[in-house]
Amino acid sequence: MQLSDFLQKPAGYMLASILCSSGGFLFGIDTGIIGPVTVMEDFTKYVGNPSPTVHGLIVSSILIPAAISSFFAGRVADALGRPRGIAIGAFVFGVGAALEGASMHIAMFIVGRIVEGIGEGLYLSMMVVYICEISPPRYRGALTTGPQLITTLGLVAGFFTCYGTAKIGSSLSWRLPFILLAAYSCVFSAAVLMWLPASPRWLTLRGKAEEAAKTWEKLDVPAADREKIMDQYETSVIETAIPDASGNTNTGHAVSTTAAIPKSKKAKMLDVLSSDARPRLLLAVFLMGMQQLSGIDGVLYYAPLLFQQAGLSTNESAFFASGVSAILIFAVSIPATICADRWGRRANTILGGLGMTATMFLMGGLYAGDAVHAGAGAGRWVVIVCIYAFAVIYCVSWAVGIKCYAAEIQPQRTRASATSIAHGSNWLSNFLVALVTPSLLASSSYGAYFLFGGCTLLTAAVCFLCMPETRGLNLDEINNAFARRSGLARVTGFREFARSARLRRPATVEA
């Protein structure tokens, strides 16, 4: 983009993409408030000092409903249209937040989390689909990062909201963040219904060509770009991106109606087990699962707990430190997203894994050696710095590359099914991390750190042995890369690693 582009009135598709991306703010706020809320004094009295297992269940209960509803989001989007689907999902999300804010019993609070998860899976699954369908190919990459960046901004808002409400001496201290979240959700839902135009592609597939043409004009999309957008979606599946707690995107899929006659669902699922597709499926499932087993969502969901364990004794101090971590994540996400294609996928994943391993092992070693004390000593400050360093390393490495890699390595015929299965692995791992982290921290001050560090080290080793570089390659070149790496005996060693680690200008890919 040139400077003159910014001095003119923004194009309609840009304004629509910004409005759509604002849905990530809701997701970020929820992620930011649930950890602090569950350690607030008034909340623990309300739920009766929950055990670590119950604590983990409260936090993680949103994830499985979100995973399930995300697989039905495509049908909702096809039946009602993208904006209506997003609005309904955001409204359901707001209803869940309202139930949490008004809950009279812990069961009602968990029901609210479940309802919130259903709405989350619905609207998050449609946001990037909509942006892809209205954006010119040359700007699509930048515009589709919008939900991720705004999610990290919501994370900052969530942590500092709890930092402010923690001083309220009543149950309003933990209810108010959810009440505000419900209000934000309703405002976003109404704004989408009023101002977000229907996807021209969806209108065309519904036989409303004249209305689609008017919408293209309203979105200010040039005619040449319209053809590229329509030509890109030749199959019956649109890939989408679903943010996780750190703001990065999980590649999933939403089914869309096209004139093409697709294979049966059974045939598609069996294709992923074919000899050429199976190794890529297994690698994608492994990477997507290990991304969460790195412990990133354990750090984000339970940041106040980690900072309290490190020696920040008051809730206010822990919440403030958590807010600082969110600011760091937001700050590094911007350049990390811009520079995503300047680093090779392979080097980024390996180096990121080794960096996170170092921070996790260092924290675990300090706790195991009884070097962390609340009142004095440098150990607690080293742990706090390591928590920040871990979040930053994750955001500039695994948050950027793994989800993209898991999708782009799949053969075209199995991409939807394979990314769906890998996405399920990511959701399951996310649920497990959120569920067991409080129990791990309660049973051992260092066990969780060594566990997560071991997972990142294992991932770095597997990637060094089995992960070919794909940056800038087309589908045929990716197929050849996996064919050459058909067995461990053919692994390219340090020379390929050094080559993929070099910082280069991104290759230009014609959409």
N, C-alpha and C positions, 0 to 999 in steps of 0.2 A: 504494500500500500504506500502511496505517496502522501506528502503533507497536504496536498490539495484535496485528497479524499476526505480528510478529517475536517477541513474548513467548510465543506459542503454539508447539506442536510443528510443525515445517515439514511442509507437505503432502507426500504421497508423490511427486507429480509434480515437486516442487522438488528433493527428494533424488535422484530418478532423473536429472533434468536436470543436477545438479551432478556426479554420478558420470559421466554420459555426456560432459560437457564436459571432464572431466579428461584425455580423450584428446588435447586440444590441447596439454597439457603435454609430451607426447612429441614432437610436431612442433616445438614451440618449442625444446626442448633440442637436438634434432638441428640445427636452424638455428643455434643459438648455439655449438655445439661444432665444427662442420665448418670454419669459418673459422680459429679459433685453432689447431686441430689441424694444419691443413695448413701452418702457418708455424712449428710447433715444431721445434726443432733435431733432436730424435731422429726425428721423422717425415720430415723432408727427407733425413736420412741413410738412412732405411729405403727411401724411394722413389728415392733417387739424385739429389737436387737437381732436381726436375722443372722442365721448361720452363713458361713461363706458359700455353701451350696445354694441357699435361698437367694443370697446376694447375686450370685452368678445367674440364677434362673430369672430374676427380675430384669437384669440387663439384657440377657440373650433372648428373652421370649419374643422379641420383635423380629428376629432374623428368619426363623423357619416360615412363619406366615408370609413374610416379604418374598422369600424364595419361591414359595408355591404360587402366590398371586402374580409374580413376574412372568410365569409361564402361560398365564391366561391373558396377559395384558394385550398381546397381539390381536386376539379375537375381539376384545373390547374396542381396541383402536380401529379395527376393520369395520366393526358394526356401527360405531358411533362417530368415528372421526378422531383425529389426534387431539385437537384442543378439548373436545368434550371428555375424552378419556383421561387426559391430564387433569382437567378440572374435577372430575369425579374422584380420581385417586387422591388429589390434594384435599378434597373435602372429607373423604373417609379418614385420611391421615389426621386432619384437624379434629374430627369426632373422637378419634382415639386419644389425642392429646388432651381434649376436654375431659374425657373420662378419667384420665390420670390425674388431672388437676382437681377434679371434684370427687375423687374416690373416697369412700368411707371405710374401705377394708382392703387388705392387701390383694385379695382375689379380684376386686374391681380394678385395682391398679394394673394387675397383670392382664386382665381382659382388655383394658385400654391399650396396653402395649401390643397385644395381638391385633386389635383393630387397626392401630397405627401401622403395624407391619403390612397388613393387607393393602392399605392405601399407598404405602411407600413402594411396594413392589409394582403397583399399577402405574403410578405416575412417573416414577424414575425410569421405568422400562420404555416409556414413550418419548421422553424429552429429546434424546439425541436422535432418535428416529425422525422426529419432526424437523429438527435442525438440518439433518442430512437431506431431507426431502425438499427443503426450500432454499438451500444455500448453493451458490455457484461453486463448482468444484475447486476453484483456485483459492477460495476463502473458507472452505469447509473445515479444513484441519484446525484453523484458528478458532472458528466459531464453535466447534464441537468440544473445545476445551473449556468453554464457558461454565457448564455445570460443575466441573471439577474445581475451578477457581472459586466460584461462588459458594460451593460446599465448604471449602476451607475458610472462607470469610464467615460463614455461619458457625463454624466450629469456634472461631474467635468470639463471636457474639454470644454463643452458648456458655462458654466458660466464664466470661466476664459478667453475664447476666446473673449467674449463680454467685459470683464474687460479690455482687451488689446485694442480692436478696438474702445472702447468708446472715446479714446483720439484723434481719427482721426476727423478732422474738416470738414467732408463732408458726403454725403450720403453713402460713402464707409464704414463708421462706422457700419451701419446696414446691408449693402449689403454683405460685405466680409464674415461674418459668414455663410451665406447661400451659397455663392460661394464655400467656403471651404467644406461645407457639401455636395454639389453636386459633388465635386471632390472626396471626400471620398467614396461616393456612387458608382461612376463609377469604382473606383479602386476595391472596394469590389465585385461589380458585375463581373468584369473581372476576379478577382482572383477565384471566385466561379466557373466560367465556365471553367477556365484552370486547376484548381487543385482539385476541389471537385469531388470525384468519385460518380457515381450513386448509389442509395441505392440498395444493393443486394436483399433485399426483393422485391423492385419494379421490378427489373429485373426478378426475379423468377416468379412473378405473370404475367409478360409479356411473359413468355415462353422462357426466355433467361438464361437457367440454367447454361450453360457453362460460359457465361460472368459473371454471378453472382458468380460462384465459383472463378473465377480469381479476382473479386473485393474483395471477402472475404479474399483472400490471400494478396491482396494489403493493406487491412485494418488491417491485422495481428490479426484477430479474430479467436480464437481457434474453432475447429469443434464442441465441446460440447456446447459452447456459441452460435454458429450459430443456433443449434437446438432450444435452449431456446428462442432466439429472434424470430424465425419463429413461434414457438408454441404459443407465447404470444399473437399474433394478430390473434385470431380465428374469431373475429367479423368483421364487415364491417366498424368499426369506430376506428380511432386512436385518442387518446386524445392528445392534444397539449397544450402548455402554451404560452401565449401572454403577454409580459411585459406591465405594465402600466407606467405612468410617473415616479413612484418612483423606477422602476426597478423590481418590483416584478411581478409574472406571473399570468396571467388570464387564467384559464383553459377553453379552447374552444374545437373545434373538427374539424378534416379534414376527409372527406370521402375517403376511399381507396377501391380499387377493390380487392375482394377475391373470392374464389370459393364458399363460403357459399351463400345461398340465403336468404337475409334479409327480414324482414317484410316490408310492405309498409310504406312510410313516414307517412301517416295518422295514421296507427295503432301504430307506434312508439310514435307519439306525444300524442295520446290518452292514451297510457300506463302510462304517467307521472301523469295522473289524477286519477289513480286507488287508492284504499283506503290505500294501503301500501306505495305507492310512493308519494302521494300528500303532506303529511306533510314534507317529506324530500325536495321536490321541493320548497315548500314555505319557508322553513328555508334557503335553499341555495340562493334563489332569494333575501331574506331579507338580508342575510349576505353579498352577493356580492354587492348589492346596497348600503348598509350602509358602506361598506369599503370605497367607494368613498365619501359618504356623511360625512365621518369623516373630510373631508377638506384637505386631503393630497395633492391632485393635485392642489388645490387652493393655498396651501403653496408653491409648487414647481413651478407652472406656474407663480405665481405672487410674488415670494420671494422678488424681488427688491422693489415692491410696498409696501409690508409689512414692510420691513426695513426702507423705506423712511417715512412711516407713524409713525414708532417707533422713528424717530428722526435722522436717517442718511440722511442728507440733500442732499449730492452729489450723482450722479449716480455711481461714482467710488467706494465710500464707500459701497453703497447698493449692487453693483455687487460683490465686494470683500466678503461681508458678505454672499451673496448667494452662492459664491464659497466655502466658509468655510462649509456651511450647506451641500453642495454636498459631500465634503470630509468626513464629519461625516457619511453621509448615506453610502458612499462606505466602510468606515472603519468598521462600525457595521454590514454591510450586510454579511461580510465574516464569523465572528463567529456566527452570527444569523443563517445563512444557515447551518453551520456545526452542530449546536446544536438544529436544528429544531425538531428532534425526541426525544430529551431528556425532553421536556416539554409536558405536556398534551395539547391537542388542546383546551379543555374547559377552563382550568385555564389561558392559554396564551391569549385567546380572552377576557376573563372577566377582567383580570388584565391590559391588554393593553388598553382596553376601559376605565377603570377607570383612568389610568394614563393620557391618552389623554384628558379625560374630565377635569381633574384637571388643566392641562396646558391651555386648551381653556377657562375655566371659570376664571382662574386667569388673563389671558390677557384681557378678556372681562370686568372683574371687574375693572381692572386698568384704562381702557379707559372710562368706565362708571363713575368712580369716578374722572375723570379728573386728574389722577396721572401721565400721560405720557406727558412729555414736551420735545421738541426738544433740547432746550438749556441747560437744567440742570435737576437734580433730578435722583433718582435711578430707577424710573418707566420704562424709556425707555430701560435700560439695563436688567431689569427683563423680559420685553417683548421679547427682542432679545434672551435671554437665553431660554425662554419658547418655542420660535419657534424652536430652536435647539433641545430642549428636546422632543418636540412633534414629530419631524422627527425621532429621535432616537427610541423613544418608539414604533412608528408605525413600523419601520423597524425590530425591534426584536419581534414583536407580530403579528399584523394583516397582515403585508406583508408576513410573513412566513406561517401562519397557515390557514387563511380563505379560500384561493383558493384551497388548498389541501383538506380541510375539505368538501367544497362544492361538490367536485367531488367524494371523497371516500365514502360519506354516501349514494350515490345513488345506487339503485338495478342495477345489471348488465344489465338487459334488457332495462332500461331507462336512463342509465348513459349518453349516447351521447346526447339525446334530453334534459334531465334535465340540464346538464352542458351548453348546448347551450343557453337555456332560461335564466339561471342564468348569463351567460356571457353577454347576451343582457342587463340584468338589470345593470350590472357593467358598460358597455359602456354608457348606457343612463344616469346613475348617474354621470359618469365622464364628459359627455357633459354638463349636467346641472350645475355642480360645476364650470367648466371652463367658462361657459357662464355668470353666475350670480354673481360670486365673485367680479368683479370690481364694479358692481352696488351696491352690499351690502356694500362694503368698502366706496363707495362714499356717500351713504345715511346715514350711521351710522358708527362710529369708532369702535363700539363694537358689533353690531348686528350679524355679520358673526361669531364671536367667540362663542357667546352664542348659535347660531344655530348649528354649528358644534359640540360644546360640548354637546348640548342636544341630538344630534344624537348618539354620542358615548356612552352617559349614557344610552339611551334607548336600544342600542344594548347590552351593558353589562347586563342590567336587563333581556332582553329577553333570552340571552344565559344562564344566571343563572337558568332561569325557564325551558327552553325548549331544551337545547343543551346537549346531552349525550356525554360522552368521547368516542373517537374512536381510540386513539393512540394504535398501536400494535394489533388491532382487525382484524380478517378476516371478510369476507362478512357475514357469518352466525352470528357471534357475534355482528356485527353492526346491523343486522336485529333484533336480540333479544334485543339489547339496545334500539332501537326505539319502539319495542313492549312494553317494560316495561315502557317507557315514553310516553304512548299513551294519557295521560291527565295530566293537571297541578296538580291534586290531588296526582299523583304518583311521583311527582318530588322528586328526592333525594336532600337533602339540603346540609348543610355546610360540612357534612362528605365526600360526594363525591367530593365537590370542593377542600377540603384539600387534599384528596387522589390524585386527578388529578394534583394538584400543586406541588407534590413532584418531585424533580429532580432525575431521574433514568436513568439507562443505557438503550439505545434504544433496543427494541426487534429485534431479528434477524428474518428477513422474507425471506424465500427462494423464489427467483424469479421463 
